[in-house]
Amino acid sequence: MVYDCLSFGIDGIDGFKVGIESSSQLGLPQIDIVGLPDAAVKESRNRVKSALKNSGIFLPSSHITVNLAPADIKKEGSHYDLPIAVTLMQLTGALKKPVSDSAFIGELSLGGEIRGVRGVLPMVIKARELGVKRIFVPQANSGEAAVVDGIEVFCAKDLINLKQILNGEVEPEIQTPKSESGKTAFDPSLDFSQVKGQLEAKRALEIAAAGGHNVLMIGPPGSGKSMLAKRVPSILPDMTFEEMIEVTKVHSIAGRLKTDGLVSERPFCSPHHTVTAVGLGGGGSGVIRPGEVSLAHHGVLFLDELPEFSRSALEVLRQPIEDGRITISRSGQTRVFPCSIMVIAAMNPCPCGYYGDKSGRCTCSEAKIKRYLNRLSGPLLDRFDIIIEVPPVEFDELRDHTESESSARIKERVDKARAIQRARFAGSPTTGNANITEEEFGKYCVIDKEAEQTLKNAFETLGFTARAYNRVLKAARTIADLDGSEMIRSEHVLEAIQYRSLDRKYWK
């Protein structure tokens, strides 16, 4: 006789249904697992066997075959331990009631305890979509699973407890969300009011936050580039519930979930410049995992010391920045992860960091500076809508005790600009000014005659590429939104050009 139960697997950031079947026949007493299992799934035979024995459940002395269907899709991870154990509990007669209306996810210890696993949220969402009535997950994953409406989520601490629940001996408790999804409470130590001076840089980052634009900051060591970048999430709009779900799914799959529920703060990822292309973009030799670019989904990816990153790692960013998703292919496997991100990069103007400093401290030759700057390709630079210079802070500015504008005040203006964009792009896949498509330029980036002439002169004088021209228009659209203007005027274009002309100073 065949005994079965339901579980789920992960494909990209989505779940898929997996049926677990067990049957016994005459032969040597062993367990065979079929259905394209990976190493972790194959090893589950030993974990499950020990967990059952230590829970007082003994397998028959026969050959047991466990099938994971569909058999043509590779099964990865240790979360199949629990459903395999459930089918074997049915086979031994330990379970007296059917489990056809339930699904199971969880790893087992040798003693029978149910341990937390990755990717629970997308699997529970898929279970809900397929009409599953209830699902059993590890206690460690109850917070993320409970946020899904329309399905009953239960937990069991071990196999003995699960057996009691399934046999009706113990009444299980339905898990409920442990945290409310309200406004984000940012770390008060990361507020723009603590940044002395740098008014131009703050203005540029406000524009970037209002339109979702990418920013490159150039300045000497100690000028405050990292300090500014770390405070950008405090002025970004609060995440919607849908964005929280997407971000939590990515972090759950990567095993980087640090909250008992939904991620409510916009991610801020700052990989070291020694990160590999795989670490930045995602992948791996076995199971394909999201990289830093996807972990920053709906948040900020901060790349400090940009020219120090390997060329291969930086080139990984080019297409994902444009498309908002990254496709990873490894030995017959293909996964697509979302990466709708705001990229903030920082760099020194030269290897020593003091090129152009009025103190004359720079010791770099022109050839050395050129080699350093040429580590960044032209196409990558074109991905930045805003390029700004961050000069050293003057002594008088450091000693000025006047309180600077707070993140909350800046965020108010950003929220108003984002509200204008939501109304503008309602019913469109475009989410903000930074993502305006070619077809939408004529409709949404309307400029007056004076602004058109200003833009034409800059295009001819500064030698803008077509992509740089589009970047200027997108930034100008955001500046006009912050100004409450439907029409893009000359002053909006001039400010946007200012943020694209600096690269001509360094990359002549």
C-alpha positions as CSV (number, residue, x, y, z in Angstrom):
1,M,0.0,0.0,0.0
2,V,1.1,3.5,-0.8
3,Y,1.0,6.3,1.9
4,D,1.3,9.9,0.9
5,C,1.3,13.5,2.2
6,L,1.9,16.9,0.7
7,S,5.0,19.2,0.9
8,F,6.5,22.0,-1.2
9,G,9.8,23.0,-2.8
10,I,11.4,26.3,-4.0
11,D,11.8,27.5,-7.5
12,G,13.4,31.0,-7.6
13,I,11.3,32.9,-5.0
14,D,8.1,30.8,-5.6
15,G,7.0,27.5,-4.1
16,F,5.9,24.4,-6.0
17,K,3.9,21.4,-4.9
18,V,5.7,18.2,-4.0
19,G,3.9,14.9,-3.3
20,I,5.7,12.5,-0.9
21,E,4.9,8.8,-1.3
22,S,6.1,5.8,0.7
23,S,5.7,2.1,0.1
24,S,7.3,-1.1,1.6
25,Q,8.0,-4.4,-0.1
26,L,10.0,-7.5,0.6
27,G,13.8,-7.0,0.5
28,L,16.7,-5.8,2.5
29,P,15.7,-3.4,5.3
30,Q,16.7,0.0,3.9
31,I,15.1,3.2,2.7
32,D,15.6,4.4,-0.9
33,I,14.6,8.0,-1.9
34,V,13.8,8.6,-5.6
35,G,12.5,11.6,-7.5
36,L,15.7,13.6,-8.2
37,P,16.8,14.3,-4.6
38,D,19.9,16.3,-3.9
39,A,22.5,15.3,-1.3
40,A,20.5,16.9,1.6
41,V,17.4,15.0,0.7
42,K,19.3,11.7,0.3
43,E,20.8,12.2,3.7
44,S,17.3,12.6,5.2
45,R,16.9,8.8,5.3
46,N,19.3,8.6,8.2
47,R,17.9,11.6,10.0
48,V,14.3,10.4,9.6
49,K,15.1,6.8,10.6
50,S,16.9,8.0,13.8
51,A,14.2,10.6,14.6
52,L,11.5,7.9,14.3
53,K,13.4,5.4,16.5
54,N,14.0,8.0,19.2
55,S,10.4,8.9,19.1
56,G,9.3,5.3,19.8
57,I,8.2,4.6,16.2
58,F,9.9,1.6,14.6
59,L,10.1,0.9,10.9
60,P,9.3,-2.6,9.6
61,S,12.1,-4.9,8.5
62,S,11.4,-4.4,4.8
63,H,12.6,-2.4,1.8
64,I,11.0,1.1,1.8
65,T,10.8,3.3,-1.2
66,V,10.1,7.0,-0.9
67,N,9.2,8.9,-4.0
68,L,9.2,12.7,-4.4
69,A,6.8,13.8,-7.2
70,P,7.0,15.3,-9.8
71,A,10.1,13.1,-10.4
72,D,11.5,15.2,-13.2
73,I,12.2,18.3,-10.9
74,K,15.2,18.4,-8.7
75,K,14.4,18.4,-5.0
76,E,16.7,20.5,-2.7
77,G,17.0,21.1,1.0
78,S,16.4,19.4,4.3
79,H,12.7,20.5,4.7
80,Y,11.5,17.2,3.2
81,D,12.5,15.4,6.5
82,L,9.2,16.0,8.1
83,P,6.8,15.0,5.3
84,I,8.9,11.9,4.7
85,A,8.6,11.0,8.4
86,V,4.8,11.6,8.2
87,T,4.4,9.0,5.4
88,L,6.5,6.5,7.3
89,M,4.4,7.1,10.4
90,Q,1.4,6.2,8.3
91,L,3.2,3.1,7.0
92,T,3.9,1.9,10.5
93,G,0.4,2.6,11.7
94,A,1.4,5.3,14.2
95,L,-1.1,7.7,12.6
96,K,-4.7,6.8,12.9
97,K,-6.2,9.6,10.9
98,P,-5.7,10.7,7.2
99,V,-3.5,13.8,6.6
100,S,-4.7,14.5,3.1
101,D,-5.8,18.1,4.0
102,S,-2.4,19.0,5.5
103,A,1.0,19.9,4.2
104,F,4.3,19.5,6.1
105,I,7.6,21.4,6.1
106,G,10.6,20.9,8.4
107,E,14.0,19.4,9.2
108,L,14.4,16.7,11.8
109,S,17.1,16.3,14.4
110,L,18.3,12.8,15.3
111,G,16.2,13.0,18.4
112,G,13.0,13.9,16.6
113,E,12.9,17.7,17.2
114,I,11.6,19.8,14.3
115,R,14.1,22.4,13.2
116,G,13.7,25.6,11.2
117,V,14.4,25.7,7.4
118,R,14.7,28.2,4.6
119,G,12.0,29.4,2.3
120,V,8.9,28.7,4.4
121,L,7.0,31.9,3.4
122,P,6.9,31.2,-0.4
123,M,6.0,27.6,0.3
124,V,3.1,28.6,2.6
125,I,1.9,31.1,0.0
126,K,1.8,28.4,-2.7
127,A,0.0,26.0,-0.3
128,R,-2.7,28.7,0.2
129,E,-3.0,29.2,-3.6
130,L,-3.6,25.5,-4.1
131,G,-6.3,25.4,-1.5
132,V,-4.5,23.5,1.2
133,K,-6.4,23.8,4.5
134,R,-3.6,23.6,7.0
135,I,0.2,23.4,7.1
136,F,2.7,22.3,9.8
137,V,5.9,24.3,10.0
138,P,8.8,24.5,12.5
139,Q,8.3,26.7,15.5
140,A,11.3,28.8,14.3
141,N,9.4,29.7,11.1
142,S,6.0,30.3,12.6
143,G,6.3,34.1,12.4
144,E,6.8,34.3,8.7
145,A,4.3,31.5,7.9
146,A,1.5,33.1,10.0
147,V,1.4,36.3,8.0
148,V,-0.3,34.3,5.1
149,D,-4.1,34.6,5.3
150,G,-6.4,31.9,4.3
151,I,-4.5,28.9,5.6
152,E,-4.2,27.5,9.1
153,V,-0.6,27.3,10.3
154,F,0.4,24.9,13.1
155,C,3.6,24.0,14.8
156,A,4.8,20.9,16.6
157,K,8.0,20.8,18.7
158,D,8.9,17.2,17.8
159,L,7.5,14.0,16.2
160,I,5.9,12.8,19.4
161,N,4.0,16.1,19.6
162,L,3.1,15.9,15.9
163,K,1.8,12.4,16.3
164,Q,-0.5,13.5,19.2
165,I,-1.8,16.4,17.2
166,L,-2.5,14.3,14.0
167,N,-4.2,11.6,16.1
168,G,-6.5,14.1,17.8
169,E,-5.0,13.6,21.2
170,V,-3.8,17.2,21.5
171,E,-5.6,20.3,20.3
172,P,-3.1,22.4,18.2
173,E,-2.8,26.1,18.5
174,I,-3.3,28.1,15.3
175,Q,-0.3,30.4,14.8
176,T,-0.9,34.1,14.4
177,P,1.4,36.9,13.2
178,K,3.7,38.0,16.0
179,S,4.4,41.5,14.8
180,E,2.2,44.2,13.2
181,S,3.2,45.7,9.8
182,G,3.2,49.4,10.7
183,K,5.5,52.3,9.9
184,T,9.1,51.5,10.1
185,A,11.0,52.6,13.2
186,F,14.5,53.5,12.1
187,D,17.6,53.5,14.3
188,P,17.6,57.1,15.7
189,S,21.4,57.1,15.4
190,L,21.0,57.0,11.6
191,D,19.3,60.4,10.9
192,F,20.3,63.1,8.5
193,S,20.1,65.7,11.3
194,Q,23.5,64.3,12.5
195,V,25.3,65.0,9.3
196,K,27.2,68.3,9.4
197,G,27.4,70.3,6.2
198,Q,27.1,68.5,2.8
199,L,23.9,70.3,1.8
200,E,24.5,69.6,-1.9
201,A,24.9,65.9,-1.2
202,K,21.8,65.8,1.0
203,R,19.8,67.5,-1.8
204,A,21.0,65.0,-4.4
205,L,20.2,62.0,-2.1
206,E,16.7,63.5,-1.5
207,I,16.1,63.6,-5.3
208,A,17.5,60.1,-5.6
209,A,15.1,58.8,-2.8
210,A,12.1,60.6,-4.4
211,G,12.6,59.0,-7.8
212,G,14.5,55.8,-7.0
213,H,17.6,57.0,-8.8
214,N,21.1,55.5,-8.6
215,V,23.8,57.7,-7.1
216,L,27.6,57.8,-7.3
217,M,29.4,59.9,-4.7
218,I,33.0,61.0,-5.3
219,G,35.1,62.4,-2.5
220,P,38.2,62.0,-0.3
221,P,38.4,59.7,2.7
222,G,36.5,61.1,5.7
223,S,34.2,63.4,3.8
224,G,31.1,61.4,5.0
225,K,30.1,59.3,1.9
226,S,29.4,56.2,4.0
227,M,27.6,58.2,6.7
228,L,25.3,59.7,4.0
229,A,24.6,56.4,2.3
230,K,23.7,54.6,5.6
231,R,21.0,57.3,6.3
232,V,19.2,57.0,2.9
233,P,16.8,54.2,4.1
234,S,15.5,56.7,6.7
235,I,14.1,58.9,4.0
236,L,12.7,56.2,1.7
237,P,8.9,55.7,1.7
238,D,7.5,53.0,4.0
239,M,7.2,49.6,2.3
240,T,3.8,48.4,1.1
241,F,2.5,45.0,2.3
242,E,3.3,43.5,-1.1
243,E,6.9,44.8,-0.9
244,M,7.3,43.4,2.6
245,I,6.1,40.0,1.3
246,E,8.6,40.0,-1.6
247,V,11.5,41.1,0.6
248,T,10.7,38.5,3.2
249,K,10.5,35.8,0.6
250,V,14.0,36.6,-0.7
251,H,15.5,36.7,2.8
252,S,13.7,33.5,3.8
253,I,15.1,31.6,0.8
254,A,18.6,32.9,1.5
255,G,18.4,32.0,5.2
256,R,18.9,35.6,6.2
257,L,15.6,36.3,7.9
258,K,16.3,38.2,11.1
259,T,12.7,39.0,12.2
260,D,9.9,36.8,13.5
261,G,7.4,37.9,10.8
262,L,7.6,40.2,7.8
263,V,10.6,42.4,7.0
264,S,9.3,45.9,7.5
265,E,12.5,47.9,7.0
266,R,13.9,48.6,3.6
267,P,17.1,46.5,3.3
268,F,20.5,48.1,3.3
269,C,23.2,45.8,1.9
270,S,26.8,46.8,1.9
271,P,29.0,44.0,0.6
272,H,32.8,44.4,0.9
273,H,34.7,45.1,-2.3
274,T,36.3,41.7,-2.2
275,V,32.8,40.1,-2.9
276,T,32.8,37.7,-5.9
277,A,30.5,37.9,-8.8
278,V,28.5,35.0,-7.4
279,G,28.3,36.6,-4.0
280,L,27.0,39.8,-5.5
281,G,24.7,38.4,-8.2
282,G,23.8,35.1,-6.7
283,G,24.3,31.4,-7.6
284,G,26.5,28.8,-6.1
285,S,27.8,25.4,-7.1
286,G,24.9,23.5,-5.6
287,V,21.7,25.2,-4.6
288,I,21.2,28.5,-6.3
289,R,20.8,31.3,-3.7
290,P,20.1,35.0,-4.0
291,G,23.1,37.3,-4.0
292,E,23.5,40.7,-2.4
293,V,21.8,42.4,-5.3
294,S,18.6,40.5,-4.6
295,L,18.9,40.7,-0.8
296,A,18.7,44.5,-1.3
297,H,15.4,44.2,-3.2
298,H,13.2,47.2,-2.6
299,G,16.0,48.8,-0.6
300,V,19.6,50.1,-1.0
301,L,22.7,48.4,-2.3
302,F,25.7,50.4,-1.1
303,L,29.0,49.8,-2.9
304,D,31.8,51.5,-1.1
305,E,35.2,51.9,-2.8
306,L,33.6,51.2,-6.1
307,P,36.7,50.9,-8.3
308,E,38.1,48.3,-5.8
309,F,35.4,45.8,-6.8
310,S,36.4,43.2,-9.4
311,R,35.4,44.0,-13.0
312,S,33.5,40.7,-13.2
313,A,31.5,41.6,-10.1
314,L,30.6,45.1,-11.3
315,E,29.6,43.9,-14.8
316,V,27.1,41.5,-13.1
317,L,25.2,44.7,-12.0
318,R,24.6,46.2,-15.4
319,Q,21.5,44.3,-16.6
320,P,19.9,43.7,-13.2
321,I,19.9,47.5,-12.5
322,E,18.0,48.0,-15.7
323,D,15.6,45.1,-15.5
324,G,14.9,44.8,-11.8
325,R,15.6,41.1,-11.9
326,I,18.5,38.8,-12.3
327,T,18.5,35.4,-14.1
328,I,21.1,32.8,-12.9
329,S,21.8,29.7,-14.8
330,R,23.9,26.8,-13.4
331,S,24.3,23.3,-14.9
332,G,20.8,22.9,-16.2
333,Q,19.2,25.1,-13.4
334,T,17.8,28.5,-14.0
335,R,16.5,30.8,-11.3
336,V,15.1,34.3,-11.5
337,F,15.4,36.6,-8.5
338,P,13.9,40.1,-8.1
339,C,16.3,43.0,-7.6
340,S,14.5,46.3,-7.8
341,I,17.1,48.3,-6.0
342,M,18.5,51.8,-5.5
343,V,22.3,51.6,-6.0
344,I,24.4,54.1,-4.0
345,A,28.1,53.9,-4.8
346,A,31.1,55.8,-3.3
347,M,34.6,56.2,-4.4
348,N,37.8,58.2,-4.0
349,P,38.8,60.5,-6.9
350,C,42.2,58.7,-7.0
351,P,44.1,55.8,-5.3
352,C,45.3,58.0,-2.5
353,G,42.0,59.8,-2.3
354,Y,43.1,63.4,-2.4
355,Y,43.1,64.3,-6.1
356,G,42.0,67.9,-6.5
357,D,42.3,68.6,-2.7
358,K,43.4,72.2,-2.0
359,S,45.9,70.9,0.5
360,G,47.9,69.4,-2.4
361,R,48.3,66.0,-0.6
362,C,47.7,63.9,-3.7
363,T,50.7,61.8,-4.6
364,C,49.2,60.0,-7.6
365,S,50.5,60.5,-11.1
366,E,48.1,61.3,-14.0
367,A,48.6,57.8,-15.4
368,K,47.9,56.2,-12.1
369,I,44.7,58.2,-11.6
370,K,43.5,57.4,-15.1
371,R,44.1,53.6,-14.6
372,Y,42.2,53.8,-11.3
373,L,39.2,55.7,-12.8
374,N,39.1,53.4,-15.9
375,R,38.3,50.4,-13.7
376,L,34.7,51.6,-14.2
377,S,33.3,51.1,-17.6
378,G,31.3,53.7,-19.5
379,P,28.1,51.6,-19.6
380,L,28.3,51.1,-15.8
381,L,28.7,54.9,-15.2
382,D,25.7,55.5,-17.4
383,R,23.6,53.5,-15.0
384,F,24.0,56.3,-12.4
385,D,21.4,59.1,-12.8
386,I,23.2,61.3,-10.3
387,I,26.9,61.7,-9.8
388,I,27.9,64.1,-7.1
389,E,31.1,65.4,-5.5
390,V,31.3,65.1,-1.7
391,P,34.0,67.6,-0.5
392,P,35.7,67.5,2.9
393,V,33.6,69.1,5.7
394,E,35.0,72.5,6.8
395,F,36.0,73.1,10.5
396,D,33.3,75.8,10.9
397,E,30.7,73.3,9.7
398,L,31.8,70.7,12.2
399,R,31.7,73.2,15.0
400,D,28.3,74.6,14.0
401,H,25.7,73.4,16.6
402,T,22.7,74.4,14.5
403,E,20.6,71.3,14.1
404,S,20.4,70.1,10.5
405,E,17.1,69.0,8.8
406,S,15.9,65.7,10.1
407,S,15.2,62.6,8.1
408,A,11.5,62.9,9.0
409,R,11.3,66.3,7.3
410,I,13.1,65.1,4.2
411,K,10.9,62.0,4.1
412,E,7.8,64.1,4.0
413,R,8.9,65.7,0.7
414,V,10.0,62.3,-0.6
415,D,6.6,60.8,0.2
416,K,4.7,63.6,-1.6
417,A,6.9,63.2,-4.7
418,R,6.3,59.4,-4.6
419,A,2.6,59.9,-4.2
420,I,2.6,62.0,-7.4
421,Q,4.4,59.2,-9.2
422,R,2.0,56.5,-7.9
423,A,-0.9,58.5,-9.4
424,R,1.0,59.1,-12.6
425,F,1.9,55.4,-13.2
426,A,-1.3,53.9,-11.8
427,G,-2.1,50.8,-13.8
428,S,1.4,50.6,-15.3
429,P,4.3,48.3,-14.3
430,T,6.5,51.5,-13.9
431,T,7.0,52.1,-10.2
432,G,8.8,55.5,-10.3
433,N,10.6,58.1,-12.4
434,A,13.9,56.0,-12.4
435,N,12.0,53.3,-14.3
436,I,10.3,55.4,-17.0
437,T,10.3,53.5,-20.3
438,E,11.1,54.9,-23.7
439,E,7.4,54.9,-24.6
440,E,6.5,56.9,-21.5
441,F,9.1,59.7,-22.0
442,G,6.9,61.7,-24.5
443,K,3.9,61.4,-22.2
444,Y,5.4,62.1,-18.8
445,C,8.6,64.1,-19.4
446,V,7.1,67.2,-21.0
447,I,9.5,70.1,-21.0
448,D,9.0,73.7,-22.0
449,K,10.9,75.5,-24.8
450,E,13.5,77.0,-22.6
451,A,14.2,73.7,-20.9
452,E,14.4,72.0,-24.3
453,Q,17.1,74.5,-25.5
454,T,19.0,74.0,-22.3
455,L,19.0,70.3,-22.7
456,K,20.1,70.5,-26.3
457,N,23.0,72.8,-25.5
458,A,24.1,70.4,-22.7
459,F,23.8,67.4,-25.0
460,E,26.0,69.0,-27.7
461,T,28.5,70.5,-25.3
462,L,29.0,67.7,-22.8
463,G,28.7,64.9,-25.3
464,F,25.9,63.0,-23.6
465,T,25.1,59.5,-24.8
466,A,21.4,58.6,-25.4
467,R,21.3,56.8,-22.1
468,A,22.8,59.8,-20.3
469,Y,20.2,62.0,-22.0
470,N,17.4,59.8,-20.6
471,R,19.0,59.8,-17.2
472,V,19.0,63.6,-17.1
473,L,15.3,63.7,-18.1
474,K,14.4,61.2,-15.4
475,A,16.2,63.2,-12.7
476,A,14.6,66.4,-14.0
477,R,11.2,64.8,-13.8
478,T,11.8,63.9,-10.1
479,I,13.1,67.5,-9.4
480,A,9.9,68.9,-10.9
481,D,7.8,66.5,-8.8
482,L,9.6,67.7,-5.6
483,D,8.8,71.3,-6.8
484,G,5.2,70.4,-7.4
485,S,5.4,71.2,-11.1
486,E,3.7,69.1,-13.8
487,M,5.9,70.7,-16.5
488,I,9.7,70.2,-16.5
489,R,11.2,73.7,-16.5
490,S,14.6,75.0,-17.3
491,E,15.8,75.2,-13.7
492,H,14.8,71.5,-13.2
493,V,16.9,70.5,-16.3
494,L,19.8,72.6,-15.2
495,E,20.0,70.9,-11.8
496,A,19.7,67.5,-13.4
497,I,22.5,68.3,-15.8
498,Q,24.7,69.3,-12.9
499,Y,24.4,65.8,-11.6
500,R,25.5,64.3,-14.9
501,S,28.3,66.7,-15.8
502,L,30.7,65.8,-13.0
503,D,31.7,62.5,-14.7
504,R,33.2,64.7,-17.5
505,K,35.6,66.2,-14.9
506,Y,37.1,62.8,-14.0
507,W,36.4,60.6,-17.1
508,K,37.4,63.0,-19.9
